[in-house]
Amino acid sequence: MTEKKVRWGIMSTASIGKRSVIPGIQESNRNVVEAVASRSLENAQAYADELGIPKAYGSYEELLNDPAIDAVYIPLPNHLHKEWTLKAAQAGKHILCEKPIALDEAEAEEMIEACKDAGVILAEAYMYRHQKRYDDIKTLIHNGEIGDIRGIHGVFTFNGAQDTGNIRFTKEWGGGSIYDVGCYPISAARFLLDEEPSAVTTQAFFSPDHGDVDMMASGIMEFSNGVSLTFDCGMWAEFRNELEILGSEGRIVMKEAFLGDQSYEIIKNGQTEKILDDNINPYALQADNFAEAVLDGKPTKFPAEDIIHNIRAVKGALISAEKQEKILLG
């Protein structure tokens, strides 16, 4: 007997779907991509042909009306996440939505409530959190492997400034580096410390040539016991994606924290131990975790409350940069 799989519909022909998420779903054990939708049938068909997807639709509504689709992946611009999550929930589809899932806490709460009322699952697409090494590192931290935690430093930058038509450069659509890549070190610190931040202070460079969005930002996010996340993020800088957890007796370093190789280093007393992970595709792991929730009734790895807490912290970082003042998050 063939094992039941989650049948996915992809809402839009966004490049992240083609590059990462769809191959991950196709590589996973309990999922299959059945359809893709675009506002142009021609674009949807070309995308489907390239990726071996059986069905193409010329509107998102047609996809949501397909009874053969169990779940949808939404990689639309940030300002459209709420609208199409609500419509997908109403259509009875489970939802994996790109990060950040909403523009603010109120939107996230509305989306969560709608999905709860419809009896469908809602998850936010932070694929890196499904890597085994993050669970392992969290265990090491809680077991005191590097002593008392003194701080976390995370960075995620890339240079996309020449792509002047990019949707990331539209402020009203949830553009800017904090929403796009700053959310990674922020979500990682929350996960590894297993607590919520109390305040954030951010300094940013808002570029008039890029819709006045934050093209670079640096911040300090406060946790308990004097521990802080220091972070920087940018869309007009050399590429980096790194994370360091500093302890009183050692440190843990991920030289490729969110994209790339999944190894990490434990550095103590001048000695470095490199830990090699399995390098399983995190997009496939994300899809299979989602499938467990849909098919087996298991809870998703990250509950709805995590969505709310994360956008509260991310939005707080942006507000701090805009107002040039410390923002309390409690």
Buried (B, 14 or more C-beta within 10 A) or exposed (E): EEEEBBBBBBBBBBEBBBEBBBBBBBBBEBBBBBBBBBEBBEBBBBBBEEBEBEBBBBBBEBBBEBEEBBBBBBBBBBBBBBBBBBBBBBBEBBBBBBBBBBBBBEBBBBBBBBBEEBEBBBBBBBBBBBBBBBEBBBEBBEEEBBBEBBBBBBBBBBEBBEEEEBBBBBBEBBBBBBBBBBBBBBBBBBBBBEBBBEBBBBBBBBBEEBBBBBBBBBBBBBBEEEBBBBBBBBBBBEEBBBBBBBBEEBBBBBBBBBBEEBBBBBBBEEEEEEBEBEEBBBBBBBBBBBBBBBBEEEEBBBEBEBBBBBBBBBBBBBBBBBEEEEBEBE
